[in-house]
Amino acid sequence: MEPKKVLIIEDEKSISDIIKFNLEKESFEVDTAFDGQDGLAKALENSPDLILLDVMLPVMDGFAVCKKVRETSTVPIIMLTAKEEEVDKVLGLELGADDYITKPFGMRELIARIKANIRRTEIVDSLQGEPADVQVFGNLEIDMNRYEARKDGISLELTLREFELLKYLAERENKVFSREQLLEEVWGYEYYGDIRTVDVTIRRLREKLEDDSSEPQYVMTKRGIGYYFRRP
């Protein structure tokens, strides 16, 4: 099996070198970039299996890189940030990042997140040859095996995380889940982020799924408890 490729886009060489050293010990193939423009070029040209993307970068910041990558790729992106401000974490998720981790971070935690995010893409890839398993909810069709969703026959451009959240809720129709439960079940590993991650992902999913995201018909809120899926 070929080693998985990780692209580190981080302008602090000392941090980049430490991450690279530890990932190579775990048998990853690692490439590095020290500014956003070079990182974006490598992301688009070399097809990494995962991108570690710092927020504060010269030439082009991490948010701009994330946005450009998401125009053409669903590669897992983990944002690296030295900031504690909520707005930075939320913005990264809004732009399509799969996860974020705040500096300073433990190497064991970072590697666990990298492996978990790569593993879920491997699962999706392995299902592509499976027969269709289409579940119909009104004018919404969800192909549970092929990770595709269509509304009125038009494909929805969902990220892997958005689809996983939709699939998880739809398979458990009308059952309410707390944010903590969704973090544990959908994100799929010991998650150190806060529950705002779920709220942001739900909001992004609704914007793509609902006719009017302020009046959802599919992904519903149970005030004070969490979220659930219902047939319209």
Residue frames as a rotation matrix with the C-alpha (Angstrom) as fourth column:
MET 1
0.574 0.819 0.000 0.00
0.819 -0.574 0.000 0.00
0.000 0.000 -1.000 0.00
GLU 2
-0.151 -0.623 0.768 1.34
0.552 -0.697 -0.457 3.41
0.820 0.355 0.449 -0.95
PRO 3
-0.626 -0.107 -0.773 1.97
0.755 -0.334 -0.565 5.79
-0.198 -0.936 0.290 1.96
LYS 4
0.524 0.846 0.094 -0.62
0.851 -0.522 -0.053 8.48
0.004 0.108 -0.994 2.50
LYS 5
-0.429 -0.696 0.576 0.46
0.737 -0.639 -0.223 11.97
0.523 0.328 0.787 1.50
VAL 6
0.504 0.511 -0.696 0.12
0.814 -0.549 0.187 14.90
-0.287 -0.661 -0.693 3.90
LEU 7
-0.078 -0.465 0.882 0.77
0.607 -0.724 -0.328 18.48
0.791 0.510 0.339 2.84
ILE 8
0.151 0.032 -0.988 1.82
0.915 -0.383 0.127 20.84
-0.375 -0.923 -0.088 5.67
ILE 9
0.072 -0.091 0.993 1.26
0.540 -0.834 -0.116 24.53
0.839 0.545 -0.011 4.90
GLU 10
0.827 0.049 -0.560 2.90
0.551 -0.262 0.792 26.29
-0.108 -0.964 -0.244 7.85
ASP 11
0.703 -0.538 0.465 5.21
-0.045 -0.685 -0.727 29.31
0.710 0.490 -0.506 7.79
GLU 12
0.483 -0.569 0.666 6.98
-0.862 -0.175 0.476 28.52
-0.154 -0.804 -0.575 11.08
LYS 13
0.148 -0.481 -0.864 9.66
-0.634 0.625 -0.456 26.11
0.759 0.616 -0.212 9.92
SER 14
-0.794 -0.479 0.375 10.35
-0.583 0.425 -0.693 24.78
0.172 -0.768 -0.616 13.42
ILE 15
-0.120 0.846 0.519 6.71
-0.652 0.327 -0.684 23.68
-0.749 -0.420 0.512 13.78
SER 16
0.628 0.340 -0.700 6.60
-0.777 0.337 -0.533 22.30
0.055 0.878 0.475 10.26
ASP 17
-0.248 -0.833 -0.494 9.79
-0.690 0.510 -0.513 20.30
0.680 0.214 -0.702 10.84
ILE 18
-0.755 0.003 0.655 8.50
-0.577 0.473 -0.666 18.75
-0.312 -0.881 -0.356 14.07
ILE 19
0.312 0.937 0.157 5.21
-0.643 0.330 -0.691 17.72
-0.700 0.114 0.705 12.46
LYS 20
0.493 -0.179 -0.851 7.01
-0.789 0.321 -0.524 16.38
0.367 0.930 0.017 9.39
PHE 21
-0.597 -0.802 -0.006 9.41
-0.698 0.523 -0.489 14.32
0.395 -0.288 -0.872 11.53
ASN 22
-0.594 0.416 0.688 6.60
-0.481 0.502 -0.719 12.74
-0.644 -0.758 -0.098 13.54
LEU 23
0.527 0.816 -0.236 4.42
-0.668 0.226 -0.709 12.02
-0.525 0.531 0.665 10.50
GLU 24
0.193 -0.533 -0.824 7.29
-0.807 0.391 -0.442 10.37
0.558 0.750 -0.354 8.67
LYS 25
-0.806 -0.425 0.411 7.81
-0.590 0.624 -0.512 8.15
-0.039 -0.655 -0.754 11.72
GLU 26
-0.140 0.859 0.493 4.19
-0.312 0.434 -0.845 7.08
-0.940 -0.272 0.207 11.18
SER 27
-0.548 -0.245 0.800 5.01
0.550 0.615 0.565 6.22
-0.631 0.749 -0.202 7.54
PHE 28
0.688 0.711 -0.143 3.31
0.380 -0.522 -0.763 9.23
-0.617 0.471 -0.630 5.96
GLU 29
-0.245 -0.669 0.701 4.77
0.961 -0.262 0.086 10.88
0.127 0.695 0.708 2.89
VAL 30
0.410 0.366 -0.835 5.10
0.658 -0.753 -0.007 14.57
-0.632 -0.547 -0.550 3.75
ASP 31
-0.184 -0.408 0.894 5.41
0.821 -0.564 -0.089 17.70
0.541 0.718 0.439 1.62
THR 32
-0.035 0.104 -0.994 5.75
0.805 -0.587 -0.090 21.23
-0.593 -0.803 -0.063 3.01
ALA 33
-0.009 0.004 1.000 5.03
0.681 -0.733 0.009 24.79
0.733 0.681 0.004 1.98
PHE 34
-0.483 -0.343 -0.806 5.81
0.859 -0.365 -0.359 27.97
-0.171 -0.865 0.471 3.89
ASP 35
-0.818 0.388 -0.424 3.38
-0.344 -0.922 -0.179 30.44
-0.460 -0.001 0.888 2.35
GLY 36
-0.015 0.959 0.284 -0.20
-0.164 0.278 -0.946 30.23
-0.986 -0.061 0.153 1.18
GLN 37
0.448 0.191 -0.874 0.44
-0.847 -0.223 -0.483 30.68
-0.287 0.956 0.061 -2.53
ASP 38
-0.525 -0.708 -0.472 3.00
-0.789 0.613 -0.043 27.88
0.320 0.349 -0.881 -2.72
GLY 39
-0.788 0.279 0.548 0.80
-0.202 0.725 -0.659 25.72
-0.581 -0.630 -0.515 -0.52
LEU 40
0.277 0.945 -0.174 -2.21
-0.470 -0.025 -0.882 26.22
-0.838 0.326 0.437 -2.77
ALA 41
0.184 -0.286 -0.940 -0.19
-0.971 0.097 -0.219 25.28
0.154 0.953 -0.260 -5.84
LYS 42
-0.832 -0.549 -0.080 1.05
-0.521 0.823 -0.226 22.08
0.190 -0.146 -0.971 -4.18
ALA 43
-0.476 0.742 0.472 -2.46
-0.250 0.400 -0.881 21.25
-0.843 -0.538 -0.005 -2.94
LEU 44
0.493 0.752 -0.438 -3.90
-0.600 -0.071 -0.797 21.51
-0.630 0.656 0.416 -6.44
GLU 45
0.216 -0.497 -0.840 -1.01
-0.925 0.171 -0.339 19.88
0.312 0.851 -0.423 -8.32
ASN 46
-0.673 -0.721 -0.164 0.04
-0.612 0.667 -0.424 17.02
0.416 -0.185 -0.890 -6.03
SER 47
0.232 0.905 -0.356 -3.32
-0.458 0.424 0.781 15.68
0.858 -0.019 0.513 -4.78
PRO 48
-0.816 -0.514 0.265 -2.41
-0.456 0.290 -0.841 15.11
0.355 -0.807 -0.471 -1.10
ASP 49
-0.381 0.674 -0.633 -4.56
0.537 0.719 0.442 12.83
0.753 -0.171 -0.635 1.03
LEU 50
0.579 0.534 -0.615 -4.83
0.815 -0.366 0.450 15.50
0.015 -0.762 -0.647 3.73
ILE 51
-0.045 -0.553 0.832 -3.80
0.339 -0.792 -0.508 19.13
0.940 0.260 0.223 4.23
LEU 52
0.164 -0.018 -0.986 -2.61
0.955 -0.249 0.163 20.68
-0.249 -0.968 -0.023 7.49
LEU 53
-0.002 -0.011 1.000 -3.25
0.673 -0.740 -0.006 24.37
0.740 0.673 0.009 6.94
ASP 54
-0.574 -0.261 -0.776 -2.08
0.767 -0.503 -0.399 27.20
-0.286 -0.824 0.489 9.19
VAL 55
0.560 0.828 -0.039 -4.36
0.786 -0.545 -0.292 30.23
-0.263 0.133 -0.956 9.40
MET 56
0.778 -0.309 -0.547 -1.70
-0.226 -0.950 0.216 32.93
-0.587 -0.044 -0.809 9.57
LEU 57
0.233 -0.668 0.707 0.40
0.818 0.527 0.229 32.64
-0.525 0.525 0.670 6.40
PRO 58
-0.363 -0.398 -0.842 2.35
-0.155 -0.865 0.476 35.09
-0.919 0.304 0.253 4.26
VAL 59
-0.983 -0.063 -0.172 1.25
-0.166 -0.090 0.982 35.95
-0.077 0.994 0.078 0.69
MET 60
-0.218 0.951 -0.221 -2.16
-0.469 0.096 0.878 34.23
0.856 0.295 0.425 1.08
ASP 61
-0.475 0.011 0.880 -3.75
-0.874 0.109 -0.473 33.39
-0.101 -0.994 -0.043 4.42
GLY 62
-0.963 0.004 0.271 -5.12
-0.019 0.997 -0.081 29.98
-0.270 -0.083 -0.959 5.33
PHE 63
-0.099 0.995 -0.019 -8.74
0.040 -0.015 -0.999 31.02
-0.994 -0.100 -0.039 4.90
ALA 64
0.274 0.147 -0.950 -8.13
-0.852 -0.421 -0.311 32.06
-0.446 0.895 0.010 1.29
VAL 65
-0.729 -0.590 -0.348 -6.25
-0.680 0.681 0.272 28.82
0.076 0.435 -0.897 0.61
CYS 66
-0.744 0.507 0.435 -9.06
0.144 0.757 -0.637 26.74
-0.653 -0.411 -0.636 2.12
LYS 67
0.214 0.888 -0.407 -11.67
-0.275 -0.345 -0.897 28.51
-0.937 0.304 0.171 0.02
LYS 68
0.052 -0.269 -0.962 -9.72
-0.992 -0.125 -0.019 28.00
-0.115 0.955 -0.273 -3.22
VAL 69
-0.916 -0.399 0.050 -9.01
-0.396 0.916 0.063 24.33
-0.070 0.038 -0.997 -2.50
ARG 70
-0.504 0.790 0.348 -12.69
0.138 0.472 -0.871 23.70
-0.852 -0.391 -0.347 -1.78
GLU 71
0.093 0.527 -0.845 -13.66
-0.802 -0.463 -0.377 24.99
-0.590 0.713 0.380 -5.23
THR 72
0.190 -0.105 -0.976 -12.21
-0.864 0.455 -0.217 21.84
0.467 0.884 -0.004 -6.80
SER 73
-0.485 -0.527 -0.698 -11.34
-0.133 0.834 -0.536 19.32
0.864 -0.167 -0.474 -4.07
THR 74
0.683 0.704 0.196 -12.87
-0.377 0.110 0.920 17.50
0.626 -0.702 0.340 -1.10
VAL 75
-0.143 -0.830 -0.539 -9.48
0.307 0.480 -0.822 16.62
0.941 -0.283 0.186 0.41
PRO 76
0.639 0.353 -0.684 -9.64
0.739 -0.033 0.673 16.66
0.215 -0.935 -0.282 4.24
ILE 77
-0.088 -0.615 0.784 -8.35
0.122 -0.787 -0.604 19.96
0.989 0.043 0.144 5.65
ILE 78
0.454 0.119 -0.883 -7.30
0.886 0.046 0.462 20.47
0.096 -0.992 -0.085 9.27
MET 79
0.545 -0.216 0.810 -6.75
0.021 -0.962 -0.271 24.12
0.838 0.165 -0.520 10.16
LEU 80
-0.049 -0.635 -0.771 -3.89
0.971 0.152 -0.186 25.01
0.235 -0.758 0.609 12.51
THR 81
0.390 0.239 0.889 -4.40
0.162 -0.968 0.190 28.18
0.907 0.070 -0.416 14.50
ALA 82
-0.669 -0.632 -0.392 -2.65
0.562 -0.084 -0.823 29.99
0.487 -0.771 0.411 17.33
LYS 83
-0.705 0.457 0.542 -5.77
-0.516 -0.855 0.051 32.00
0.487 -0.243 0.839 18.01
GLU 84
-0.887 0.450 -0.104 -8.42
0.386 0.598 -0.702 31.21
-0.254 -0.663 -0.705 20.60
GLU 85
-0.615 0.689 -0.383 -11.02
-0.612 -0.724 -0.318 33.55
-0.497 0.039 0.867 19.10
GLU 86
-0.112 0.707 0.698 -14.22
0.184 0.705 -0.685 31.74
-0.976 0.052 -0.210 18.19
VAL 87
0.625 0.455 -0.634 -14.56
-0.455 -0.447 -0.770 33.66
-0.634 0.770 -0.072 14.93
ASP 88
-0.223 -0.796 -0.562 -11.39
-0.965 0.097 0.245 32.13
-0.141 0.597 -0.790 13.46
LYS 89
-0.815 -0.037 0.578 -12.50
-0.102 0.991 -0.081 28.58
-0.570 -0.125 -0.812 14.19
VAL 90
0.156 0.974 0.163 -15.99
0.202 0.130 -0.971 29.19
-0.967 0.184 -0.176 12.83
LEU 91
0.429 -0.005 -0.903 -14.71
-0.747 -0.563 -0.352 30.89
-0.507 0.826 -0.245 9.69
GLY 92
-0.656 -0.735 -0.169 -12.45
-0.719 0.541 0.436 27.96
-0.229 0.408 -0.884 8.85
LEU 93
-0.651 0.499 0.571 -15.37
0.311 0.862 -0.399 25.54
-0.692 -0.082 -0.717 9.18
GLU 94
0.373 0.822 -0.430 -17.64
-0.078 -0.434 -0.897 27.85
-0.925 0.368 -0.098 7.18
LEU 95
0.164 -0.411 -0.897 -15.10
-0.937 -0.350 -0.011 27.79
-0.309 0.842 -0.442 4.34
GLY 96
0.708 0.280 -0.649 -15.11
-0.555 0.788 -0.265 24.00
0.437 0.548 0.713 4.26
ALA 97
-0.485 -0.870 0.086 -12.36
-0.724 0.344 -0.598 22.89
0.491 -0.352 -0.797 6.65
ASP 98
0.135 0.514 -0.847 -13.07
0.048 0.850 0.524 19.51
0.990 -0.111 0.091 8.23
ASP 99
0.627 -0.072 -0.775 -11.44
0.759 0.279 0.588 20.22
0.174 -0.958 0.229 11.56
TYR 100
0.437 -0.600 0.670 -9.24
-0.310 -0.800 -0.514 22.65
0.844 0.017 -0.536 13.46
ILE 101
0.521 -0.353 -0.777 -6.64
0.815 0.477 0.329 22.31
0.254 -0.805 0.536 16.17
THR 102
0.915 -0.087 0.393 -5.30
-0.159 -0.975 0.156 25.14
0.370 -0.205 -0.906 18.31
LYS 103
0.006 -0.981 -0.192 -1.60
0.372 0.180 -0.911 25.65
0.928 -0.066 0.366 19.00
PRO 104
-0.562 -0.807 -0.180 0.06
-0.824 0.565 0.040 24.46
0.070 0.171 -0.983 21.11
PHE 105
0.617 0.775 -0.135 -1.20
-0.772 0.630 0.086 20.94
0.151 0.051 0.987 20.47
GLY 106
0.084 -0.539 0.838 -0.06
-0.501 0.704 0.503 17.46
-0.861 -0.462 -0.211 21.39
MET 107
-0.578 -0.398 -0.713 1.48
-0.814 0.209 0.542 15.42
-0.067 0.893 -0.445 18.57
ARG 108
-0.929 0.265 0.257 -0.49
0.229 0.960 -0.162 12.33
-0.290 -0.092 -0.953 19.56
GLU 109
-0.035 0.967 -0.252 -3.75
0.226 -0.238 -0.945 14.25
-0.973 -0.090 -0.210 19.24
LEU 110
0.024 -0.013 -1.000 -2.77
-0.806 -0.592 -0.012 15.71
-0.591 0.806 -0.025 15.87
ILE 111
-0.852 -0.401 -0.337 -1.77
-0.524 0.680 0.513 12.33
0.024 0.613 -0.790 14.44
ALA 112
-0.679 0.678 0.281 -5.01
0.420 0.673 -0.609 10.77
-0.602 -0.296 -0.742 15.72
ARG 113
0.212 0.783 -0.585 -7.02
-0.145 -0.566 -0.811 13.42
-0.966 0.257 -0.006 13.92
ILE 114
-0.288 -0.399 -0.871 -5.02
-0.911 -0.165 0.377 13.00
-0.294 0.902 -0.316 10.72
LYS 115
-0.991 -0.127 0.043 -5.52
-0.113 0.963 0.245 9.24
-0.073 0.238 -0.969 10.72
ALA 116
-0.386 0.918 0.088 -9.24
0.416 0.259 -0.872 9.55
-0.823 -0.300 -0.482 11.49
ASN 117
0.236 0.478 -0.846 -9.84
-0.489 -0.694 -0.528 12.02
-0.840 0.538 0.070 8.66
ILE 118
-0.519 -0.474 -0.711 -7.90
-0.854 0.256 0.453 9.93
-0.033 0.842 -0.538 6.15
ARG 119
-0.932 0.171 0.321 -9.64
0.100 0.969 -0.225 6.77
-0.350 -0.177 -0.920 7.30
ARG 120
-0.024 0.997 -0.075 -13.09
0.124 -0.072 -0.990 8.20
-0.992 -0.033 -0.121 6.60
THR 121
0.164 0.049 -0.985 -12.09
-0.893 -0.418 -0.169 9.13
-0.420 0.907 -0.024 3.03
GLU 122
-0.850 -0.485 -0.205 -10.83
-0.526 0.790 0.316 5.57
0.008 0.376 -0.926 2.54
ILE 123
-0.598 0.713 0.366 -14.21
0.283 0.615 -0.736 4.25
-0.750 -0.336 -0.570 3.68
VAL 124
0.313 0.724 -0.615 -16.00
-0.367 -0.505 -0.781 6.47
-0.876 0.470 0.108 1.18
ASP 125
-0.227 -0.489 -0.842 -13.67
-0.967 0.008 0.256 5.41
-0.118 0.872 -0.475 -1.63
SER 126
-0.958 -0.190 0.213 -14.26
-0.189 0.982 0.022 1.74
-0.214 -0.020 -0.977 -0.80
LEU 127
-0.280 0.943 0.181 -18.02
0.252 0.254 -0.934 2.22
-0.926 -0.216 -0.309 -1.11
GLN 128
-0.299 0.173 -0.938 -17.95
-0.721 -0.685 0.104 3.77
-0.625 0.708 0.329 -4.57
GLY 129
-0.799 -0.063 -0.598 -18.23
-0.512 0.592 0.622 0.37
0.315 0.803 -0.505 -6.27
GLU 130
-0.834 0.528 0.160 -21.12
0.238 0.607 -0.758 -0.74
-0.497 -0.594 -0.632 -4.07
PRO 131
-0.442 0.761 0.475 -24.65
0.770 0.050 0.636 -0.93
0.460 0.647 -0.608 -5.49
ALA 132
-0.615 0.262 0.744 -26.80
-0.274 -0.955 0.110 2.13
0.739 -0.136 0.659 -4.96
ASP 133
-0.441 0.548 -0.711 -28.76
0.886 0.393 -0.247 2.34
0.144 -0.739 -0.659 -1.72
VAL 134
-0.796 0.161 0.584 -31.05
0.018 -0.958 0.288 5.28
0.606 0.239 0.759 -2.35
GLN 135
-0.439 0.677 -0.591 -33.38
0.854 0.110 -0.509 6.43
-0.279 -0.728 -0.626 0.41
VAL 136
-0.515 0.359 0.778 -36.12
0.418 -0.687 0.594 8.87
0.748 0.631 0.204 -0.61
PHE 137
-0.419 0.385 -0.823 -37.45
0.778 -0.315 -0.543 11.59
-0.468 -0.868 -0.167 1.69
GLY 138
0.495 0.647 -0.580 -39.94
0.142 -0.719 -0.680 13.66
-0.857 0.254 -0.448 -0.28
ASN 139
0.988 -0.148 -0.038 -37.98
-0.073 -0.241 -0.968 15.39
0.134 0.959 -0.249 -3.03
LEU 140
0.228 -0.947 0.228 -34.65
-0.969 -0.198 0.148 14.48
-0.095 -0.254 -0.962 -1.39
GLU 141
0.920 -0.055 -0.388 -32.74
-0.042 0.970 -0.238 11.35
0.389 0.236 0.890 -2.43
ILE 142
0.325 -0.844 0.428 -29.78
-0.917 -0.171 0.360 10.12
-0.230 -0.509 -0.829 -0.38
ASP 143
0.660 -0.243 -0.710 -27.56
-0.193 0.859 -0.474 7.38
0.726 0.449 0.521 -1.77
MET 144
0.882 -0.222 0.416 -26.15
-0.423 0.017 0.906 5.95
-0.208 -0.975 -0.079 1.45
ASN 145
0.631 -0.658 0.411 -23.49
0.587 0.752 0.301 3.85
-0.507 0.051 0.860 -0.30
ARG 146
0.158 -0.574 0.804 -22.20
0.931 -0.185 -0.315 6.33
0.329 0.798 0.505 -2.84
TYR 147
-0.273 -0.266 -0.925 -22.26
0.739 -0.673 -0.024 9.35
-0.616 -0.690 0.380 -0.55
GLU 148
-0.916 0.091 0.392 -24.44
0.244 -0.648 0.722 11.36
0.319 0.756 0.571 -2.92
ALA 149
-0.337 0.855 -0.394 -27.51
0.575 -0.145 -0.805 13.47
-0.746 -0.498 -0.443 -2.23
ARG 150
-0.874 0.149 0.462 -29.92
0.361 -0.436 0.824 14.93
0.324 0.888 0.327 -4.78
LYS 151
-0.423 0.787 -0.450 -32.80
0.298 -0.348 -0.889 17.33
-0.856 -0.510 -0.087 -4.34
ASP 152
0.571 0.706 -0.419 -35.34
-0.294 -0.300 -0.907 17.58
-0.767 0.641 0.037 -7.16
GLY 153
0.878 -0.227 0.421 -32.88
0.461 0.634 -0.620 15.50
-0.126 0.739 0.662 -9.18
ILE 154
0.625 -0.676 0.390 -30.06
-0.253 -0.649 -0.718 18.03
0.738 0.350 -0.577 -8.74
SER 155
0.241 -0.634 -0.735 -26.87
0.746 0.605 -0.278 16.87
0.621 -0.481 0.619 -6.99
LEU 156
0.987 0.037 0.157 -26.00
-0.080 -0.732 0.676 18.67
0.140 -0.680 -0.720 -3.75
GLU 157
0.225 -0.974 0.000 -22.35
0.022 0.005 -1.000 19.67
0.974 0.225 0.023 -3.40
LEU 158
0.943 0.154 0.295 -21.81
-0.293 -0.033 0.956 18.43
0.157 -0.987 0.014 0.15
THR 159
-0.149 -0.982 0.113 -18.47
-0.892 0.085 -0.444 18.01
0.427 -0.167 -0.889 1.87
LEU 160
-0.424 -0.079 -0.902 -17.74
0.074 0.990 -0.122 14.60
0.903 -0.118 -0.414 3.33
ARG 161
-0.971 0.025 -0.237 -18.51
0.236 -0.013 -0.972 15.82
-0.027 -1.000 0.007 6.84
GLU 162
-0.553 0.822 -0.136 -21.79
-0.795 -0.569 -0.209 17.43
-0.249 -0.007 0.968 5.76
PHE 163
-0.071 0.529 -0.846 -22.88
-0.648 0.620 0.443 14.24
0.758 0.579 0.299 4.04
GLU 164
-0.669 -0.241 -0.703 -21.92
0.276 0.798 -0.536 12.09
0.690 -0.553 -0.467 7.03
LEU 165
-0.933 0.359 -0.021 -23.99
-0.142 -0.421 -0.896 14.31
-0.331 -0.833 0.444 9.29
LEU 166
-0.241 0.872 -0.426 -26.98
-0.970 -0.206 0.126 14.18
0.022 0.443 0.896 6.92
LYS 167
-0.207 0.093 -0.974 -26.66
-0.347 0.924 0.162 10.40
0.915 0.371 -0.159 6.53
TYR 168
-0.911 -0.203 -0.359 -26.38
0.240 0.446 -0.862 9.81
0.336 -0.871 -0.358 10.26
LEU 169
-0.745 0.667 -0.010 -29.49
-0.433 -0.494 -0.754 11.86
-0.508 -0.558 0.657 11.05
ALA 170
-0.151 0.726 -0.671 -31.54
-0.968 0.030 0.250 10.54
0.201 0.687 0.698 8.11
GLU 171
-0.451 -0.082 -0.889 -30.84
-0.127 0.991 -0.027 6.92
0.883 0.101 -0.457 9.07
ARG 172
-0.730 0.195 -0.655 -32.26
0.681 0.286 -0.674 7.72
0.056 -0.938 -0.342 12.52
GLU 173
-0.513 0.582 0.631 -35.29
0.164 -0.655 0.738 9.69
0.842 0.482 0.241 11.43
ASN 174
0.434 0.793 0.428 -37.07
-0.131 -0.415 0.900 11.72
0.892 -0.446 -0.076 14.14
LYS 175
0.573 -0.311 -0.758 -34.50
0.805 0.387 0.450 10.82
0.153 -0.868 0.472 16.81
VAL 176
0.891 -0.206 0.405 -33.01
-0.224 -0.975 -0.001 13.84
0.395 -0.090 -0.914 18.54
PHE 177
0.370 -0.854 -0.365 -29.25
0.865 0.460 -0.201 13.98
0.340 -0.241 0.909 19.15
SER 178
0.813 -0.204 -0.545 -27.34
0.189 -0.793 0.579 16.41
-0.550 -0.574 -0.606 21.32
ARG 179
0.752 -0.616 -0.235 -24.35
-0.598 -0.489 -0.635 18.25
0.276 0.618 -0.736 19.93
GLU 180
-0.062 -0.803 0.593 -22.07
-0.910 0.289 0.297 16.15
-0.410 -0.521 -0.749 22.14
GLN 181
0.287 0.245 0.926 -23.57
0.016 0.965 -0.261 12.93
-0.958 0.090 0.273 20.75
LEU 182
0.991 0.110 0.080 -23.10
0.084 -0.034 -0.996 14.12
-0.107 0.993 -0.043 17.17
LEU 183
0.408 -0.912 -0.028 -19.47
-0.908 -0.403 -0.116 15.08
0.094 0.073 -0.993 17.85
GLU 184
-0.188 -0.490 0.851 -18.80
-0.638 0.720 0.274 11.61
-0.747 -0.491 -0.448 19.21
GLU 185
0.269 0.431 0.862 -20.72
0.225 0.842 -0.491 9.66
-0.937 0.326 0.129 16.57
VAL 186
0.962 0.182 0.202 -20.18
0.236 -0.191 -0.953 11.65
-0.134 0.965 -0.227 13.36
TRP 187
0.579 -0.814 -0.043 -16.73
-0.798 -0.555 -0.235 13.10
0.167 0.171 -0.971 13.95
GLY 188
0.842 0.022 -0.540 -15.78
-0.160 0.964 -0.211 9.61
0.516 0.263 0.815 15.02
TYR 189
-0.052 -0.855 -0.515 -12.93
0.640 0.368 -0.675 10.04
0.767 -0.365 0.528 17.48
GLU 190
0.168 0.077 -0.983 -12.14
0.942 -0.306 0.137 11.72
-0.290 -0.949 -0.124 20.75
TYR 191
0.135 0.012 0.991 -12.87
0.700 -0.709 -0.086 15.26
0.701 0.705 -0.104 19.72
TYR 192
-0.368 -0.403 -0.838 -11.32
0.903 -0.370 -0.219 18.18
-0.222 -0.837 0.500 21.60
GLY 193
-0.833 0.124 0.540 -13.14
0.170 -0.871 0.462 20.92
0.527 0.476 0.704 19.74
ASP 194
-0.806 0.592 -0.020 -16.24
-0.191 -0.292 -0.937 22.63
-0.561 -0.751 0.348 21.07
ILE 195
-0.284 0.794 0.537 -19.84
0.643 0.574 -0.508 21.98
-0.712 0.201 -0.673 20.17
ARG 196
0.205 0.304 -0.930 -19.97
-0.414 -0.834 -0.364 25.06
-0.887 0.459 -0.045 17.94
THR 197
-0.818 -0.551 -0.168 -18.43
-0.412 0.357 0.838 22.78
-0.402 0.755 -0.519 15.33
VAL 198
-0.618 0.671 0.409 -21.75
0.699 0.708 -0.105 20.95
-0.359 0.221 -0.907 15.08
ASP 199
0.263 0.772 -0.578 -23.75
0.366 -0.635 -0.681 24.17
-0.893 -0.033 -0.449 14.81
VAL 200
-0.168 -0.410 -0.896 -21.58
-0.645 -0.642 0.415 25.48
-0.746 0.648 -0.157 11.98
THR 201
-0.971 -0.220 0.090 -21.77
-0.094 0.703 0.704 22.21
-0.218 0.676 -0.704 10.05
ILE 202
-0.275 0.951 0.143 -25.55
0.782 0.308 -0.541 22.08
-0.559 -0.037 -0.828 10.49
ARG 203
0.278 0.373 -0.885 -25.82
-0.081 -0.909 -0.409 25.64
-0.957 0.186 -0.222 9.20
ARG 204
-0.560 -0.559 -0.612 -23.71
-0.675 -0.121 0.728 24.85
-0.481 0.820 -0.310 6.12
LEU 205
-0.896 0.275 0.349 -25.75
0.370 0.896 0.245 21.71
-0.245 0.349 -0.905 5.47
ARG 206
0.028 0.977 -0.209 -29.02
0.625 -0.181 -0.759 23.62
-0.780 -0.109 -0.616 5.71
GLU 207
-0.006 -0.080 -0.997 -27.80
-0.467 -0.881 0.073 26.29
-0.884 0.466 -0.032 3.29
LYS 208
-0.814 -0.374 -0.444 -27.25
-0.565 0.333 0.755 23.59
-0.135 0.866 -0.482 0.67
LEU 209
-0.907 0.420 0.030 -30.22
0.421 0.907 0.013 21.38
-0.022 0.024 -0.999 1.52
GLU 210
-0.212 0.902 -0.376 -33.13
0.715 -0.119 -0.689 23.61
-0.666 -0.415 -0.620 2.46
ASP 211
0.158 0.378 0.912 -35.18
0.869 -0.492 0.053 25.95
0.469 0.784 -0.406 0.26
ASP 212
0.427 -0.027 0.904 -34.99
-0.327 -0.937 0.127 28.45
0.843 -0.349 -0.409 3.12
SER 213
-0.341 -0.684 -0.645 -32.31
0.345 0.547 -0.763 27.68
0.874 -0.483 0.050 5.71
SER 214
-0.855 0.073 0.513 -34.11
-0.456 -0.575 -0.679 29.87
0.246 -0.815 0.525 8.27
GLU 215
0.147 0.926 0.347 -37.21
-0.932 0.247 -0.264 27.68
-0.330 -0.285 0.900 7.93
PRO 216
-0.767 -0.599 -0.229 -35.77
-0.641 0.711 0.290 24.15
-0.011 0.369 -0.929 7.59
GLN 217
0.365 0.899 -0.243 -37.90
-0.910 0.399 0.112 21.25
0.198 0.180 0.964 6.46
TYR 218
0.507 -0.255 -0.823 -35.42
-0.066 0.941 -0.332 18.39
0.859 0.222 0.460 6.88
VAL 219
-0.356 -0.736 -0.576 -32.78
0.652 0.246 -0.717 19.10
0.670 -0.631 0.392 9.54
MET 220
0.500 0.754 0.427 -34.66
0.125 -0.550 0.826 20.35
0.857 -0.359 -0.369 12.57
THR 221
-0.677 -0.653 0.341 -33.67
-0.202 -0.281 -0.938 21.88
0.708 -0.704 0.058 15.89
LYS 222
0.392 0.689 -0.609 -35.10
0.602 0.308 0.736 20.65
0.695 -0.656 -0.294 19.18
ARG 223
0.310 -0.298 0.903 -34.62
-0.351 -0.918 -0.182 23.71
0.883 -0.260 -0.390 21.32
GLY 224
0.348 -0.274 0.897 -32.33
-0.937 -0.134 0.322 23.12
0.032 -0.952 -0.303 24.26
ILE 225
0.651 -0.069 0.756 -31.55
-0.175 0.955 0.238 19.54
-0.738 -0.288 0.610 23.19
GLY 226
-0.468 -0.861 0.202 -30.06
0.010 0.223 0.975 19.20
-0.884 0.458 -0.095 19.71
TYR 227
-0.385 0.214 -0.898 -30.92
-0.892 -0.335 0.303 18.24
-0.236 0.918 0.320 16.15
TYR 228
-0.276 0.312 0.909 -32.99
0.119 0.950 -0.290 15.65
-0.954 0.028 -0.300 14.28
PHE 229
-0.957 -0.026 -0.288 -34.07
-0.284 -0.099 0.954 14.72
-0.053 0.995 0.088 10.74
ARG 230
-0.221 0.932 0.287 -37.68
0.042 0.303 -0.952 14.56
-0.974 -0.198 -0.107 9.61
ARG 231
-0.564 0.194 0.803 -39.54
0.824 0.202 0.530 13.97
-0.060 0.960 -0.274 6.38
PRO 232
-0.960 0.238 -0.145 -41.11
-0.240 -0.971 -0.005 17.18
-0.142 0.030 0.989 5.08
